[in-house]
Amino acid sequence: MARTKINYRALVKSDRVHSRLYTDPQIFDEELERIFHRGWVFVGHRGEVPNPGDFRLKRIGLCPVIMVRDGAGKVNLLLNRCRHRGATVCNDERGNTRAFRCAYHGWTYKLDGSLAGVPYPEAYDEGFRREEFGLTHVPRVAEYRGFVFGSLSPAGITLEQHLGRAREQIDLFVGLSDADEVMVDCGAHKYDYRANWKLQVENAMDGYHAVTLHESFLGVLAERARAQHAADDYKGQFEGSRFAVTRDLGGGHVMLDYWNRLYDALNDDPIPEVEPTTARGRIHFDELTRRFGHLRAAHNLMQGMTHTLIFPNLILIGVQMRVVHPVRVDHSEVAVYPVRLDWLSDAVNATRLRGHEAFFGPAGFGGPDDVEVFERVQTGLAADRLAPWLMLSRGMSRERRDADGTLIGERTDEVTQRGIWRQWMKVMTHEDRPRRATRQSVRLPIGAHPFHQSH
Amino acid sequence: MAVDREKVEQFIYHEARLTDENRYDEWLALWTDDALYWVPCGRDDIDPKREISLIYDDRTRLETRITRLKSGVAHAQEPKSRMRRIVSNIEIEEGANGEITAFANFMLAELRRGVQDIFAGRTIYRLRLVDGAFKLAYKKVLLVNNDEYIDNLTFLI
């Protein structure tokens, strides 16, 4: 199919972006290739597969992937595709197994992906080597605190380089827990919407919308707060930077940096005492207390400690990790996983879940209004003839460098949106610039498609 | 004491009609103070202390849900869903203290902004006689698609 070369510089300006970026199927295909297949994307957390044989179905872009823990405790990312005739070999979203057996002709694979056997092997000649026909491994897999990232490109920057300053926010999200102290076994809220994937990504880091779009939630909350505590005008919290700032951590990782969280007042249950239940938990809690003070450390462990986008597809908000899956240019799926920490009491972990349910999920008091507006945006974008731009200019003139070098703005400023689009442009126009030699030596698995061409 | 099957059925049908017609206040008035309105997520049998639900409303949160739906700015229900549901296969058990447990299947057509969705599932009700009339103490809805991507469940299910 003939395709025209897209001039991205004409579509993404420093203060505005063009409708086509959300509606053009060719741009969507190029995003999948350049952002989701070449770069690092979040796949899953080690805590989802705690035992040998545990597996989850995952995706990298549109590519079906099995995340499975093998007998040696290693978490493997395997392409879910039989090496014989291409059928998926894993068909349950989650479970525990000793092997993956293709239903079609019976090729059977071990948990590390190697081919254990095929029926009637004598029909293959001696040139057929079983070790060449294991399930294809995702070429690059790396973890940070149990967060498993993958890249379908055999070469590129390291995960450490990719995450940069965002690592600190992952540390806070898990309350400094080690990988095996994070329990990702609380189920998932899953919702889809008929609009572009970037609308969810941008919205999650938008400090401007809550005061209007979530008025029904904040109004109820303000009423509750007035009844329970001292009256506080919630709208005042959205002005200036007294309660939060927008922050660009670099690399497309951006955050709303709150000093407090809003939605706890909705929870009428008595607030349980936060006391670590394990020795390691005590160490984490003491460290958090040292950094933030006891009250805020305890409060944050019940509500979550960060509000960050890990570019391009992982959102950490409160107690949830949220994964955005592009499906088509105008269809997206989102899975939201609240997590427990094994060193918090059952009561504190339950409080985390109830607080999450109040706002999020398809029946929550906030999330569905976001989804509603994504679809209204997608519908509105069809009116692209006369004024096709979406504006990102809010607070541009008052952006400033914080002491740590990150770019910050006031709570409602679009520092975050601009940070996302800067990275988006960098990745999408990568081939337009001279390539520096950052290739790592990674052995290409046999049969893997060389997405990343060397120059 | 034999259960008055017809009275139980009438209550269930009435409750279904109030949800179909978004009659929020009348629906809220059906509930007891120790209400639990529960829609599990992922599987039918989850432990709410350790796992999330789509809805896990005690009386207070139920009131919050209704306040929000009536606010005029709950955008996921502006416009509101148009709905009709069939409730059938009703089975009734009498429990301790005269509390009645009823089981039913349902199928719901829900239309909003040009898209009609079908929801189906099984509902478990616990009814209690208060001053001679039934009140709803517990409603657990086991959605067939509770492990699938759902775009909007902000109406009363």
Interface residues (C-beta under 8 A of the other chain):
Chain A: E93 D185 C186 G187 A188 H189 K190 Y191 D192 Y193 R194 L213 E215 S216 F217 G219 V220 E223 R224 L266 D268 E333 V334 P338 R340 D346 N349 A350 L353 R354 H356 E357 A358 G361 P362 A363 F365 P368 D369 V371 E372 V373 E375
Chain B: V39 C41 G42 R43 I46 P48 K49 R50 E51 I52 S53 L54 I55 Y56 D58 T60 R61 T64 R65 T67 R68 S71 V73 A74 H75 A76 R113 D147 E148 Y149 I150 D151 N152 L153 T154 I157
